[in-house]
Amino acid sequence: MFFSSLGITTIFAQENTYANNEAIANEVKEETGVDVFDVSLENYEEEFSFLVNDPVFIELEEYLVLSGQDAAFSDSSVQGQWVPIVAQALRLLTSKVGKEGMERGWKIARPYVQKALDAPSLYELDGPGSGGRIIQVRNKKGGSVVFRLDYFPVKHGGKNYLHYHVPTNLKEHHIIF
């Protein structure tokens, strides 16, 4: 789970300002390897309405937030709508990919995510993580990867591509965008 291995307490930040939070951008960069310092989430709901209005994406965000073992809520200065760091990381990475890329990527990822959400006793969902991982679906028994959506170079030192991995050859990069 994103951030749980770092022992970081999930905190909340105001939705329209969290993209500028340097600490969160640093954590995303450290954990995923993707630089998100140039990403603004100010218009995320508008630009990525196909995601934020999709019940599967909403449930994915909720799942990632609620399944975090180290999650703790801070309401010391709650104002308006607040979003946990793990959801922010997911939104930062999807913003970095861009609308066109994520429309294509979500079309491929959505059935795998839906399958995992429908059968929580069989599947585990992971959010942003190492190697530019955006979303990963694993078998609960044994932990084998069923699907992974990444935004990372497919060749060392190359540019980032939105791509996915599926069995039987998880080393193969299926480039989306």
C-alpha positions as CSV (number, residue, x, y, z in Angstrom):
1,M,0.0,0.0,0.0
2,F,1.3,3.4,-0.9
3,F,3.0,5.2,2.0
4,S,2.2,2.5,4.6
5,S,5.7,1.1,4.2
6,L,7.1,4.5,5.0
7,G,5.1,4.6,8.3
8,I,3.7,8.0,7.3
9,T,0.4,9.0,8.9
10,T,-2.2,9.9,6.3
11,I,-3.1,13.5,6.7
12,F,-5.6,15.6,5.0
13,A,-5.1,18.7,2.9
14,Q,-7.5,21.0,1.3
15,E,-8.4,19.7,-2.2
16,N,-7.7,22.9,-4.1
17,T,-4.2,23.4,-2.6
18,Y,-2.8,19.9,-2.1
19,A,-1.1,19.9,-5.6
20,N,1.2,22.6,-4.3
21,N,2.2,20.7,-1.2
22,E,5.9,20.1,-1.6
23,A,5.9,17.3,1.0
24,I,3.3,15.3,-0.9
25,A,5.1,15.8,-4.2
26,N,8.3,14.7,-2.6
27,E,6.7,11.5,-1.2
28,V,5.2,10.7,-4.6
29,K,8.5,11.2,-6.3
30,E,10.3,9.1,-3.7
31,E,7.8,6.3,-3.8
32,T,7.0,6.1,-7.5
33,G,10.0,7.7,-9.2
34,V,7.7,10.1,-11.1
35,D,8.2,13.9,-10.7
36,V,4.9,15.5,-10.1
37,F,6.1,19.0,-9.0
38,D,4.8,20.5,-12.2
39,V,1.3,19.1,-11.7
40,S,-1.6,21.3,-10.6
41,L,-4.8,19.7,-9.4
42,E,-6.7,22.9,-9.3
43,N,-9.1,21.9,-12.1
44,Y,-8.8,18.1,-11.6
45,E,-12.6,17.5,-11.1
46,E,-13.3,19.4,-14.3
47,E,-10.6,18.0,-16.5
48,F,-10.9,14.4,-15.2
49,S,-14.6,14.4,-14.7
50,F,-14.7,11.0,-16.5
51,L,-12.7,9.6,-13.5
52,V,-14.2,11.5,-10.5
53,N,-17.8,10.8,-11.7
54,D,-17.1,7.1,-12.4
55,P,-18.4,5.0,-9.5
56,V,-15.6,2.5,-9.9
57,F,-12.9,5.2,-9.6
58,I,-14.7,6.7,-6.6
59,E,-14.8,3.2,-5.0
60,L,-11.1,2.7,-5.9
61,E,-10.1,5.9,-4.1
62,E,-12.2,4.9,-1.1
63,Y,-10.7,1.5,-1.0
64,L,-7.2,2.8,-1.2
65,V,-7.9,5.2,1.6
66,L,-9.7,2.8,3.9
67,S,-7.3,-0.1,3.3
68,G,-4.2,1.9,4.4
69,Q,-3.0,0.2,7.6
70,D,-1.4,3.4,8.9
71,A,-4.3,5.7,8.1
72,A,-5.1,8.2,10.7
73,F,-7.4,11.2,10.3
74,S,-6.5,14.7,11.3
75,D,-9.3,17.1,11.7
76,S,-7.4,19.9,13.5
77,S,-8.3,22.4,10.8
78,V,-11.0,20.8,8.6
79,Q,-12.4,23.2,6.0
80,G,-14.4,22.1,3.0
81,Q,-13.7,18.8,1.2
82,W,-10.5,17.0,2.2
83,V,-8.7,14.3,0.4
84,P,-6.2,11.8,1.9
85,I,-2.6,11.7,0.7
86,V,-3.1,8.3,-1.1
87,A,-5.9,9.7,-3.1
88,Q,-3.9,12.8,-3.8
89,A,-1.0,10.7,-5.1
90,L,-3.4,8.8,-7.4
91,R,-4.7,12.1,-8.7
92,L,-1.3,13.6,-9.1
93,L,-0.1,10.6,-11.2
94,T,-3.2,10.5,-13.4
95,S,-2.8,14.3,-13.9
96,K,0.8,13.8,-14.9
97,V,-0.3,11.3,-17.6
98,G,-2.9,13.7,-18.9
99,K,-6.6,13.5,-19.8
100,E,-6.2,11.7,-23.2
101,G,-3.8,9.1,-21.7
102,M,-5.9,8.4,-18.7
103,E,-9.1,8.1,-20.8
104,R,-7.3,5.3,-22.7
105,G,-5.7,3.9,-19.6
106,W,-8.8,3.9,-17.5
107,K,-10.7,2.1,-20.3
108,I,-8.2,-0.8,-20.0
109,A,-7.8,-0.7,-16.2
110,R,-11.5,-0.2,-15.2
111,P,-12.6,-3.9,-15.7
112,Y,-9.7,-5.2,-13.6
113,V,-10.4,-2.7,-10.9
114,Q,-14.1,-3.5,-11.0
115,K,-13.3,-7.2,-10.7
116,A,-11.1,-6.6,-7.7
117,L,-13.7,-4.4,-6.0
118,D,-16.4,-6.9,-6.6
119,A,-14.4,-9.8,-5.1
120,P,-12.4,-8.4,-2.2
121,S,-11.8,-11.9,-0.8
122,L,-10.0,-12.8,-3.9
123,Y,-8.1,-9.6,-5.0
124,E,-6.0,-6.9,-3.5
125,L,-5.8,-3.4,-5.0
126,D,-2.6,-1.3,-4.7
127,G,-2.4,2.4,-5.5
128,P,0.6,4.4,-6.5
129,G,4.0,2.8,-5.8
130,S,7.5,2.1,-7.1
131,G,8.3,2.0,-10.8
132,G,5.6,4.6,-11.6
133,R,2.8,2.3,-10.6
134,I,-0.6,4.0,-10.7
135,I,-2.9,1.0,-10.0
136,Q,-2.2,-2.7,-9.4
137,V,-4.5,-5.7,-9.0
138,R,-3.1,-8.8,-7.3
139,N,-4.5,-12.1,-6.2
140,K,-4.9,-12.2,-2.5
141,K,-3.7,-15.7,-2.3
142,G,0.0,-15.7,-3.3
143,G,0.0,-12.0,-4.3
144,S,0.6,-12.6,-8.0
145,V,-0.1,-9.6,-10.2
146,V,-3.3,-9.7,-12.4
147,F,-2.9,-6.2,-13.8
148,R,-0.7,-3.2,-13.3
149,L,-1.0,0.3,-14.8
150,D,2.3,2.3,-14.8
151,Y,3.6,5.6,-16.0
152,F,7.3,5.1,-16.2
153,P,10.1,4.6,-18.8
154,V,9.9,1.2,-20.6
155,K,13.6,1.4,-21.3
156,H,16.1,2.6,-18.7
157,G,16.7,6.4,-19.1
158,G,13.9,6.8,-21.7
159,K,10.8,8.9,-21.4
160,N,7.7,8.0,-19.4
161,Y,5.0,6.0,-21.1
162,L,1.6,5.0,-19.8
163,H,1.6,1.2,-20.1
164,Y,0.2,-1.9,-18.5
165,H,1.4,-5.3,-17.5
166,V,-0.7,-8.5,-17.5
167,P,0.2,-12.2,-17.1
168,T,1.6,-14.4,-18.6
169,N,4.5,-12.1,-19.3
170,L,4.6,-9.3,-16.7
171,K,7.9,-8.0,-18.1
172,E,6.1,-7.1,-21.4
173,H,5.1,-3.4,-21.6
174,H,1.8,-2.8,-23.4
175,I,2.1,0.9,-24.3
176,I,-1.1,2.9,-24.1
177,F,0.1,6.4,-24.6
